[in-house]
């Protein structure tokens, strides 16, 4: 039988096992790229962000927002441990399979913290004149806070250095954040460069799945 005309030769089919390996490798590479540049999965290990985030919520954090811009007041962000902030229950041990999947982005990751940004570089943040947090002299009404009275339990008066952030949990009575680390070498400030990304979508539980809403609480706060 003569050869078919040039340009219509049949592509050689790979054996099934080779196709399966190729698909798995491709999926892993795509997951690694997504984790490195676009989105990353995390779970919530504690109640420090209640009622916004509950224990064992699974969320996606997106990184694109901060490629060409700064972190904003009110953002709920995931960041690397500045050193000694994580408690014993914040990083539960996982199986080798879970650890491997987390590494490549196919399972939620632990070992980070999630808090709300209260002050950015240059901001003067204090608590609590008239029982309310103040940023750059403006009292801030925080509807997302679980117990507003708990905010005043740890008073502070700070000016955030350039490239740093002041962060707090929404559950102020059960959150070890910037105010509780005033005596640390970094005085409670975290590096903006340590932010992994902004909380974007809640994946689980299904009944609460959806986009993580922002806040207008800081709209009236002037620039420092």
C-alpha positions in Angstrom: 0.0 0.0 0.0 1.5 3.4 -0.9 2.4 5.9 1.7 -0.3 8.6 2.4 0.5 12.1 1.0 2.8 14.3 3.0 1.0 16.2 5.8 -1.6 13.5 6.5 0.5 10.8 8.1 -1.2 9.5 11.2 0.2 10.6 14.6 1.8 7.7 16.5 -0.4 6.8 19.5 1.3 6.5 22.9 0.7 3.4 25.0 -2.0 4.0 27.6 0.5 3.9 30.5 2.6 6.6 28.9 -0.4 8.8 28.3 -1.4 8.4 31.9 2.1 9.4 33.1 2.1 12.4 30.8 -1.3 13.5 32.1 -0.2 13.2 35.7 3.0 15.1 35.1 1.2 17.8 33.2 -1.4 18.2 36.0 1.4 18.4 38.7 3.3 21.0 36.7 0.1 23.1 36.2 -0.6 22.9 40.0 2.9 24.0 40.8 2.6 27.0 38.4 -0.8 27.9 39.8 0.6 27.8 43.4 3.7 29.8 42.6 2.0 32.6 40.7 -1.8 32.6 40.9 -3.7 30.8 43.7 -2.9 28.6 46.7 -5.2 26.6 48.9 -5.2 27.0 52.7 -7.2 25.8 55.7 -8.1 27.7 58.8 -6.6 26.0 61.9 -8.0 28.2 64.7 -10.9 30.5 65.6 -8.9 33.7 65.5 -10.7 35.0 62.4 -14.3 34.2 63.5 -16.9 35.1 62.4 -15.3 35.8 59.0 -13.4 32.5 58.9 -14.3 29.4 60.9 -12.1 26.5 62.0 -11.4 24.0 59.1 -12.7 26.4 56.4 -10.8 25.7 53.2 -10.0 28.8 51.2 -8.2 29.9 48.0 -5.7 32.8 48.3 -5.1 34.7 45.2 -1.7 36.4 44.6 -2.5 38.5 41.5 -3.9 41.4 43.5 -0.5 42.3 44.8 1.6 41.9 41.7 1.3 45.6 40.7 -0.1 47.1 43.9 0.1 47.4 47.6 -1.7 45.6 50.4 -4.7 47.6 51.6 -6.3 48.2 55.0 -9.1 45.8 55.5 -7.6 43.0 53.3 -7.7 39.5 54.9 -4.3 38.1 54.1 -2.3 35.0 54.5 1.3 35.5 55.5 4.5 33.6 56.5 5.1 33.3 60.2 7.2 36.3 61.2 8.8 34.1 63.9 7.1 32.5 66.9 3.6 33.5 66.1 2.3 30.0 65.3 1.0 28.0 68.3 1.3 24.2 68.7 -2.2 23.7 67.2 -1.7 25.9 64.2 0.3 23.3 62.2 -1.2 19.9 62.8 0.9 17.0 61.5 -0.2 15.6 58.2 0.4 12.3 56.4 3.3 12.1 53.9 0.7 12.1 51.1 -1.0 15.2 52.5 2.4 16.9 52.8 3.3 16.1 49.3 0.0 17.3 47.9 0.3 20.5 49.8 3.8 21.1 48.5 2.6 21.1 44.9 -0.6 22.9 45.6 -3.1 20.0 45.3 -4.2 20.2 48.9 -4.7 23.0 51.5 -1.5 24.3 53.1 -0.9 24.9 56.8 2.0 26.6 58.6 0.9 30.2 57.8 -1.3 32.8 59.5 -4.4 34.6 58.4 -5.3 38.1 59.8 -6.9 41.4 58.7 -4.7 44.3 57.7 -5.4 47.2 60.0 -2.5 49.5 59.2 0.0 49.9 56.3 3.3 51.8 56.0 3.1 55.3 57.6 -0.3 54.7 59.3 -0.8 55.8 62.9 -2.8 53.1 64.6 -4.0 53.2 68.2 -6.5 51.6 70.5 -8.8 52.5 72.0 -9.9 56.1 72.4 -13.7 56.1 73.0 -13.6 52.3 72.8 -12.9 52.2 69.1 -9.8 51.5 67.0 -8.3 54.6 65.4 -6.3 54.8 62.2 -4.7 58.2 61.3 -7.0 59.9 63.8 -10.2 58.5 62.4 -12.3 56.1 64.5 -13.0 52.9 62.6 -16.3 51.0 62.9 -15.5 47.3 62.5 -18.7 45.3 61.7 -16.7 42.1 61.1 -15.3 41.9 64.7 -16.8 39.1 66.8 -16.5 40.9 70.2 -15.8 44.7 69.9 -15.1 45.0 73.6 -12.2 42.6 73.3 -10.4 45.0 71.0 -9.5 47.3 74.0 -8.0 44.4 76.0 -4.5 45.1 74.6 -4.0 48.9 74.1 -1.4 50.1 71.7 -0.3 53.3 69.9 2.1 52.7 67.0 3.2 54.1 63.6 3.7 51.4 61.0 7.1 51.5 59.3 7.4 51.6 55.6 7.1 48.1 54.1 5.4 46.7 57.2 1.9 45.9 58.2 -0.2 45.9 61.5 -2.6 43.0 61.5 -5.3 41.8 63.8 -7.7 38.9 64.0 -11.5 39.4 63.8 -12.0 37.4 67.0 -10.0 39.8 69.1 -10.6 37.8 72.3 -8.9 34.8 70.8 -6.2 36.1 68.4 -2.5 36.5 68.9 -1.6 39.1 66.3 0.3 42.4 66.2 -0.9 43.9 69.5 0.1 40.7 71.4 3.6 40.8 69.9 4.5 44.4 70.8 7.5 43.2 72.8 8.9 41.1 70.0 12.0 42.3 68.1 9.7 43.4 65.3 7.3 45.1 67.7 4.3 43.3 66.2 4.8 44.5 62.6 5.0 42.0 59.8 6.9 42.4 56.5 4.7 43.2 53.5 7.0 40.9 51.5 5.9 38.0 53.7 2.3 38.2 52.5 1.4 35.2 50.4 -1.9 36.7 49.1 -5.4 37.9 49.8 -8.2 35.6 50.9 -10.3 35.2 47.7 -12.8 32.2 47.8 -14.1 29.9 50.5 -14.2 26.4 49.0 -15.5 24.5 52.0 -17.9 24.0 53.7 -20.2 24.0 50.7 -23.0 25.8 52.6 -20.7 28.8 53.1 -18.8 28.6 49.8 -18.3 31.8 47.9 -16.1 34.9 47.5 -14.6 36.4 50.6 -16.2 39.9 50.8 -14.1 43.0 51.4 -15.0 45.8 53.8 -15.7 49.5 53.6 -14.6 50.1 57.2 -11.5 52.0 56.2 -12.9 54.0 53.4 -12.9 57.3 55.4 -9.4 56.8 56.7 -7.0 59.4 55.2 -3.5 58.8 53.9 -0.9 59.0 56.6 
